[in-house]
């Protein structure tokens, strides 16, 4: 009886281990409003993080979208949002980090993160994730939509912020998906007029959530969010991340 009980217990342990190994991979997203999940009253505004799961095979990757509107690296840390991710992180999990839009806002002191502090925060993110034997990927900030009178694209991000991502990626040997450059290429390809169709641009009376209309060249509509998520999926492939085996073909 003892031998049978011991055998049964061992079988249960092996079955539990197999089930754990066969579960979905967790992918945490840390970022700002361009990535975050939106409230019903803000629709059709959509973060690219909401669309990313659709690029993975069913049941293979669980997206934990912790991105939040208005957050910089500074406030994401000070509000305990980063620590919450670290506390939940397990060996083999993934964390994608994308900030910059709010860090660079000098006029909003509670969010503003000087370039040196921004770079230090990125390095902290890398160290914290690696300490948990998890995987981190850095993503430069997506572009805002702006063209000059001649139809030439205008980059509104201070160079220090996307460059901080690139520098940390080089120094600490971290995979980088350069959404700053990838999204610029998309907007240039679409051009001044067609690119409006990727952003939260509505005429008065077109949507009940925005009765007066809206011209938002930072945040995406569902089409734009899907385009950006597709760029992220392509970046996963190009960087040859282990996650690529879970992507749909």
N, C-alpha and C positions, 0 to 999 in steps of 0.2 A: 504493500500500500504506500509506504514511504517513497519507494522508487517511482511508482506511478505518479504520486503527487509532485515529486521533484521534476519528473519529466514534463508534466503538464505545466508546471510553473516556468520551466525553461522555454517551452514552446510559446507560452504567452509573452515572455520577454522578447523572444526572437520576432514574434509577430508584431509586437508593438514597435520594435526597432525598424522593422521593414516598413511598417505603415508610416513612421516618422520620416524615413528616407524617401518614401514615395510621395510625400506631401508637396504642395507647391512651394516654390522658392519665394521668399519675401523680398520685395523691392520697395524700400522707403524712399519717398520723394521729399526733400527739404528745399523749400524755395518760397517764392513770392506769388503775387496774384496772377502772373502770366501762366503759372503751373497749377494753381489751386483749384479745388472743387468749389463751385458757385452755388449760392442760395437760389431758390426758385424765383425770388423777386428780382434777381439780377440777370436772369435768362433773357436773351440768348447768349450772354457772356459765358465763355467756356475756357477753362484752363487746359493746356495741352496735356497735363497729367491725367485728366479725365479720359483722354482718348488713347493713352499709351497701352492700356490693358488689351485693347482690341487688336494689337499687333502681335500678341503672344498666343500660342496654342492654348486651347481651353484647359483650365485646371493646372497649368504648369507654373504660372507666376501670379502671386497675389500682390497687387499694388496697394501699398499703404501711403496714401497721399497726405502728407503732413504739411504741405505748402500752405501758406496763409497770406491773405491780402495784406499789403502794407508793411510786410516784415523785411528787415535787413538782417545781415548776419548778426549785427549788434542786438537787435530786439529778439531775434529768434533764440539767441543764447540767454538774454536777460529774463525772458518770460518762461524759461525752462523747457521750451519746445525741443531744443536740441538734446537736452539731457534725457527727455522722455524717450526719444528715439534710441539713444545709447542704452538706456535701461532695458529696452525691449529687444535690442539687437542680439542675435544669436550667430554662432559660427556659421559662415557660409552665406549669410544674408547679404543684401546689396543696399547701398545708399547712393542715390543720385542727388547732387547738390548744385543748385543754380540760384544765385543771388546777383545783385548789382543795381537793379532799378531803384531801390529805396536807399541802399547804402550811399549812393552818389548824390542824394538830395540834401544839399547844404542848408536849404531853407527850412528843413524839418529836422531840427536838432536831435529829437528823440530817436530818429532813424539813422541819421548821418553817421557814416563810418569812414574816417579818413583812409586813404589808400594803404598806408602801412598797417593800420589796425585791421583793415579788410583782409590783407594778405595773411596777417597773423591768425585771424579767425579761420581762414581756409586751411592753414597748416594744422590748427587745433582739430578741425573736423577730420582731417586725414589721420592724425595720431589717435584720436578717440575711436574711430571705426576700426583701425588696424589693431588696436589693443583688444578689441572684441573678436579678432580673427575673422572679421567680415570684410566686404569689398566695397570700395568707394570709387565713384566716377564723378569727375568735375564737369560741369556744363557752363560755358560762358553765357551771359544773358542774351535773350532774344532781342532783335532789333525793334525799335519803334518805327512806325511808318512815317517817313517825311521825305519829300522831294522838293527841290528848289524850282524856281520859275522855268528853268530850262529842262526840267524833267530829270535832273540828276539826283540820285539818292544821297541823302544826308544822314550820316551817323550821329546820333544824339548822345551816345554813351561816351563819357570821358574815358580816354584810352587806358588810363591806369587800372580800371576795373576788369575789363576782359583780359588785359595783359597780366594782371595778378593771377588769374586762373591759369594762364599758360605758363607763367613762371613757376608756380607751385607744382603744376603737373610735371614740368621738366625736373625740378629740384628733387621732388619726392617720388618720382617715377609712378605717377598716377595716371590712369586712362583719362583722356579728355575728349569730350564731344563739343566741338567749337560751334555752338549754336549761333554765336554772334556773326560769324562769317557765313555759315550755312543759311541762316534766315535772311541775311542781306542778299545773297545770291537769288533766293526765291523772290524777294520783293522787287529786285531789279528786273528779274525775268517777267514778273507780272506787270510791272510798270506803274505809273502814278494813278491811273484810273482803276484798272482791274484789281490792284492790290487792296483797294477799299473793301472788296468782297471778302477779305480775310479777317477784317476787324469789326469791332462793335460800332457800326455806322448805320443809323436808322433815321428815317424821315419822321417828322411829327405825325402822330396817329398811326404809325406802322406797327407799333408794339405797345401793349397796355402797360408794360413795365417802364416805358420811356415815352410818355404821352407827348412830350415836347421834342422828341427825337434826341439823338446823341451822335457826336463825332468823336470817337475814342480811337486813337491811333496807337494805343499801347496794348489793349486787351482784345482777345480774339472772339469771333463767333465760332460756332461748331466747325465750319469749314476750315477756318484758319487754325483752330486748335488741332484738327486732324492733320493738316499739312505739317505743323510743327512736330506732332507726335511721330509722323512718318520720318521726319529728319532724325529724330532721336533713335528710332528703330534702325535707320540706315547707319547712324553713328555707332550703334552697338555692333553691327556687322563689320564696319570698316575698322573698328578698334579690335576686332577679333575677341570680344569678351566671351566668356563661357556662357553668358546669357543668350548668345545668338542661337544656340541649339534649340531654344524654346520659341523662337520667332516663327511666325507663319511664313510660308514660302511665297 
